[in-house]
Amino acid sequence: MDPEVNPFYKTTPQKYSNDLVIDYDRGKGLGGSTVVNFENFHDEDIPEKFRKYVNPKAQDHGKEGLLHIGFTEDYNDATLYYVDLFEKSGYKLNPDFNDGDPIGLGLPAGSFHRGWRTTAHDQFQGAPDNLTILANSLVNRVIFENKIAIGVESNGKQYFASKEVILSAGSLDTPKILMHSGIGDSAHLSEFSIPVVHHLPQVGQGLCDHNHVGLLYQRQEHTTTTPAFWRDSASRLPEAQKQWEKDRTGPLSTLGSTYGLGFFKLDGLEDTQEFKALPEHRQKHLMQPTVPHYEFCVNTPFPADPLNPVAVCFIMLFFMNLESRGSVTLQSPSFSQPCLYDPQVLSHPYDRMLVIRAMRSLLKTVHSSPFSDDTIKALAEPEGGVDATDEAILEWVKGNLGSTWHMTGTVKAGPRAEAEAGEEDGDGSCVDNGFRVRGVKGLRVVDMSVYPIIPNNHTQSSAYLVGALGAEKLAREYGL
């Protein structure tokens, strides 16, 4: 990935995952992390032949905004093959993940439109004349006067606000800006000689994410045409390029860009000791019929060796609604240094139980007919495969866990209304229900860091929603 669009953050060595260091990628540029993100929305431009797999109700989904999303005109042959295979194995289909019930398997939409990538940058089309955008200008700190935010500092320059300052730097960088501005745990700030504007100890706490691992299997040649394409790429690639340039269809619109996706629940989860030890409100949440325990993507894009291509199936297994919580803390008084990102992956007993059960459920499927009928060998899975012990599964997960880049919760919002400057909050939140930072005036946070729990989805849509909600509140308050 280009360093121009990614700062390449990494976690601290993870104590509960054999000191694994996890890539913590973020988007850097106009459009934020949508510049490097995956997907996930729906519209109704779906070819009829795919309606079995994806069929959202038009009345439930908008299509008039500037941020276009869509479905490909065609799918990689292996994608439908594997979705059908998993349906035969007992996984129900869900033709609309975004109708309020995500449970089931189907075909997701992507952040693309007519063959082109779409990002939050597209929302700036037709922007008003009074909007000024400064590129390559990372905000270092907020400027305060008597606990009132009056501006920001960037690249050695100061910019002053006529009304309010709004931070939207995401779950990793918003707490960094706040702490460098004197908003955070006073003892922690004092370690780096940062003057304390307001003691708000929960800033940077509560970091959570969706984590995942990848299973890889070598398959029989007939399961996909991708290896044949790459073996004959000298003659087929120029034709595919011409077709894509003509109408944005053909092999280049499907190779490495289409896959099946599903959200699922685990039977018997409520009978485990780890589940019973959770607070009652968490138990109720996890047992809601529309709350998934895990997700997987099948026929997920996997880098092919063009010199020796083979048929493979890459399955990404995502662990949902994890209980572990971590932190974002400073490691230097210099803003140029990244923070310490410690998500405390697998620190909670419930999470360790969940990854074992979710992995075992998926292993049973891939080691049974019809999937196993075309498997040549496993290239990446826990030692022992379907017969792996719980200990072997957990150890393998510890060594292969990744971040899905859905970080949330580091500047948590609370339900109470605006607090007066200097008032300590009792619910552990950093911002109120109007996105105002507690204990100061004229400062709001509107990004994924305010989510008190991690949503059951791919969080791009949640980021857009929190932005829209923040804009609505501001427009209403200021009569815009």
N, C-alpha and C positions, 0 to 999 in steps of 0.2 A: 504494500500500500504506500502511496506517495506521502512522504513526511510533510508536504505542504498542506495536507488535509487531515493529518492525524498526529497528535503529540506523542503517541506511543507510551502511554502510561502503563505501569505494571503494579501489581499488588506487592505487598510485603510477603515474605515466605509464609505460607499458610500452616500454622501450627498443627491443625487437625487434618491436614492433607499432605503429610510427609514433606513439609517445607516447600510445597509446590509454589512457584511464582506464576501468576496468571496474567496474560495480556489484558489490559483494561483500555481498549481502544475507544476513542472519542472522535467526533467530527470537528474539524477546525476550518472554518470558512463560513461564508454567508449561506445559511441553511442549517448550520449546526451539524448534529449527528445524522441528520437525514442525508448528508453528503456521502456517508459510508454505510448507511443502514440497509436492511434487508427488504422489508415490506410492512404493511398488511392492511388493506381495505377491500371494498367491493364496489363494483358498479354493474350495470346490467348488460354490457356489451359482450355477451357470451355466445359463441356459436352453439347452435341447437344441439349438435352431436355431443356436447359436453354437459348438457343440462342434468344428466344423472348425477354428476359429481359436484356441480356448482350451479345453484339456481336461486339467487337471492330475490326476495320480493321487492319490486321497484319502489313501492311506497315506503319501504323502510330505509332507503338509501338515497342520499343526495347525489347529484351529478353536475350541478351548476357552478361549483366553485372553481377557482384557478388551479387548485391542486388536483391534477388528474391522476387517476390510477386505472388499472385495467387488467384484463385477462389476455393472454396470448391468443393469436388466431389459431395456433396449433400447439400440441404438446409433444415433448419428447416421447417416443414410443414406449420407453420403459416406465414413464410416469404412470400412465393409465394401467399398464400391465401390473405394476406393484400395488396400486390402489385396489384393483380387482382382486389381487392375490390376498391382500389383507382383509378385504371384505369376505372372501371365502373362509378366512381363518376366524371369523366371528366379530370383526370390528364393524360397527354400524357406520353407514355413510351419513354425512351432515352436509347438505348442499348450501348452507349459509352459516358460517361461523359467527357472524355479527348480528344475529337476530335475537340475542339475549341468551342463547343456549349454545355454547361452543362445543359441546361434547359430540364427538364423532370424527370421521375421516373424510377429507375432501380435497379440493384444489383451491389454494389461496390465490387471491389477487396480488399483484405486485405494484411497486412504485414505478410504474412505467406507463407510457401512453404513446400509442402509434410508433412503437419501436424505440422510444427515447426514455431515458431515466428521468424521473421527476423527484424534486426535493422541495423543502420549505422555501427555497429561493424563488420558486415559481410564484409564490404569493405576493412578491414585490412587483409583479406586472401591474402597471397602471397606478403605482403608488402616488400618494398626494405630493404636491410640490414642497410641502413643509417637512418632508422626511429626508434627513441627511444620514447617509451611511458612511462610516469611516472603516475602511478595510485595514487589516493588519494592525488593529488597535485594541489589544487586550486590556481590559480594565484591571488596574492594580489594586485600587481601593476606593471606597466611598468616602467623600469628604463630609465631615460633620461640623455643625456649629450649634453648641448647646443641645446636643442629642437630636438635632434635626438634620437630615440628609440634605445637603445643598448642591451636590455634584459628584463627579467621579474624576479619578486621575488615570491617565493612560499615556504611555510613551513620554512621560515627563511633562505632559500638558494637563491642564485642568479644564473641565467642562462643567458648567453650572446649570442647574435645573430651575425652571421657573415654577414648577409645581412639585413633582416627585421624581425619585430615582427608582427604576425598576430593574432588578437583576434577573437575568434569564440565561445563566451560564451552565446549568445542569447540575446533577447530583455530586459531581466531583469538584467542579470549579466554583460554584456559588458559595459553598461553605469556606472555600479558600479565600475568596474575596471578602466575605464577612469577617473572617478571623483577622486578615491583614488590615481590616478597617477598624478593629477593636471591638467586634461583636463576637462573643464566644465565651468559653470558660476562662475566667479571669486568671486562674492559676496557670493554665496552659499558655495563655497569651503572655504572661509575665516571664515565662521561660525564654521568650524571644524578644523581650524588652519592647513589646507592642503596647502602647497606651490603651487602657481599657475604656471604651465608650459605654458599653453596657455588658454586664455579666449575663450571658445566655448559654448555660452549660450544655444544652442539647445540640448546639450547632456542630455539625459534623458527625453526630451520633446517629445510630439507626440504619446504617448502610445495608441494603439488601439487594438481591439480584435473582435472576433465573440462571441457574448453572446447567451445563450440558456435557455429555460425552458423545463420542462417535463410534459406531460399530461398522466394520467394513468386511465385506464378503466377496470373494471371487466367484463369478457366476458363469453359467454356460453361455456360449456366444449368442444363442438365439434370443436371450433376454433383452438385448439392446443392440441398436445399430451404431452406437457411438464409436466403438473401436474400429469398425469398418470404415467409418467416415474419416477418422484420423489416419488410418493406414493408406487411404487413397486421397489424402488431403491435397496433394500437389495438383490433382485435377479437379477435385470437388470443391475446394475452398474458394477458388476464383468465381465459380458459378454461384456458390452460396452467397458470396459477397455482392455479386450483381443483383441477386434476387432480393437481398435485404435492402440494398440501396434503392431498388425499384419500388417495393411496397412494404418493407419492414417485416417480411415473412420468411419462411424457409428455415433451414437448419440453424442458422446463426441466431434465430429468435427463440430457439428451444434448447440448444446444447448448453448445459450448465445453468439453465435458468428456469426450469420447470420441475416441480416435485409435488408429492402428496404430503398433506399435513393433517394431524389430528390431535385432539385433546381428549383425555380419558381419565376415568376414576379407577381406583384400586378396590377390589372386593376385600372385605375383612379388615380394612384399615382401622375401623373404630374398635376392634377387639384387641389391638396391641397395647402394651403397657405404655409405650411412648406416646400414643395418641391420648390415652386416658389421663396422662400426666399434664396435658396441655390445659391452659385456662378454659373455662366453659365457653367463653365467647369465641375462642379459636376453634374449638370442637364444632360448635354450631356452624361457623363459617365453612369449615372444610367439608361438612356433611351436606351442605346445600347441593341440590341436584345439578346445578349449573357450574359448580366450582371444580375445576380439574385438579388431579393430583400429579399428572405428568402429561407430556406432549411428545410426539415424535414426528420427524420429517423423513420420508422415504424417497429414495432416488435423489437425495440431496446432492448438489454439485460437489464434485470431488476432482482435484487436479489430476489430469490424465498425463501419462507419459507418451508424447506423440511418437516416440521412436519405438515404443513397445507397448501399445495400448491393449488392455485386456478388459473384459466385461466385469464390472464390479457393481455392487449395490452398497451405498453409503447411507446409514441410518443415524440421524442425530436424535438423541434421547434427552429431553429437557425435563428438569425437576421443578415443579411448580409449588408455590405457596410454602417455601422453606421458612423455618423459624430462626435460623442463625442471623444475628445482627452484628455489624461491624462498625467501622469508624473511618472518618477522614480527618487526619490531624496534620499539623505543621511539622516540618523537619528542619526549617530554616527561617530566619527573619527575612530572607530575600524572596521576593515574589517570583523570581525567575526559576526557583527550585520547585518541582512538583511536590504535592503533599504525600504523606504516607497513607496508602489506601489498603486497609486491612478489613476485608469483608468477613473474616472469621468463618470461612467456608467449612461446613460440616461440624461446627462446634456444638450444635444442638443434637441431642439423642434422637429426636424425631426425624431430623434430616437424614441421619445415617440409616435409620430404619427404612425411610421412604426410598432412598436411592437403591437399596438392596431389593426391595419389593418391586419397584418399577423395572429395574434391570432384569430381574428374574421373570417377570411377566413377558417382557419383550423377547428374552432368550427362548422361552418356551415356544413362542410363535415362529421365530426364525429357524429353530431346530426341529420343527414339525412340518409335515406336508400341508399345503403345497409348496411353501417357500423352500424348504430344505431339498425338494426334488431337484432343483437346479443349482444348488450350491456345490462348488468344487472344493473350497476350503475357506476357513475363517482367517482373515488377515489382521483383524483387530477386535478382540473381545476378551472378557475375563477368562483366566486360565480355568479349563474344565468345561467351558461352554455352558450348556444347559444343566450340567451336573456340578457346576461350580459351587463351592461352599459360600456361606454368607461372608466369611472372612476374605475369601479370594475376590468376591465381587467388590467388597468395600475397598480393598487394597488397590484393585485395578481402577476403580473410580477415582480414588485419591490421586493416582498418578496421571490421570488423563482428563481431569475436569477442566472445563473452560468457562469463561463468562459469556453470557448472551448479550452483554452490554445493555442490560435493562436496569441499571443502577437507580435506586430511588431512596427516599426517606431521610436524607441527611439534613434537611431544614424543614422538619415535619410541621404540617398545618394542624391546627386544633379547631374545635367547634365553636369556641367562644368568640364574641365580637371584639372589636378593637380595645386594646389595653392602653391605659395612659402611660406616658413615658415614666420609666422607673418602676412600674408595677411588675412584680414577679408573677410568673404564670404557674399554675398548679397542675396542668395536665401534660407537662413535658414537651409542649409544642414550641416552635420557634416563630411561627406566623399565625395570625388569626384567620377567621373565615373570609376575610377580605384580602388575604395575601399580605397584610401589613406585618412587618417585622416587629416583634414585641419589644417594648421598652424604649423604642425610639420613634421618631415621626418622619414622614416623608420618604419612607423606604419600603418597597415591596419586593417579594420574590415570586416569580411566576415561571415555574419549570417543574421537571419531574422530582426535584428534591423535596417538594412539599407533600408528596403523597405519603400518607401515614401507613399504608400497606401497599404491597406491590400488586398491580392489576393482573388479572388472569388473561393476558393477551401478549402480543408483541407490542411493546409500549410506544411505538411511534404514534399510534392513534391516540393514546392517552396524553402524550405530549402536546399534540395538536388541540385536544379537548381542554387541557388546563390553560393553554394559551388563549383559546376562544373564550373560556369562562372569565379569565382575567380581563380580557378586552371588554367583555360585556359589563363587568362591574365598573371599570373605569369610565366607560361611555355613559353609564347610568349616573354615576356620581358627579361627573363633570358636564352632563347634559350634552354630550357630543352626538 
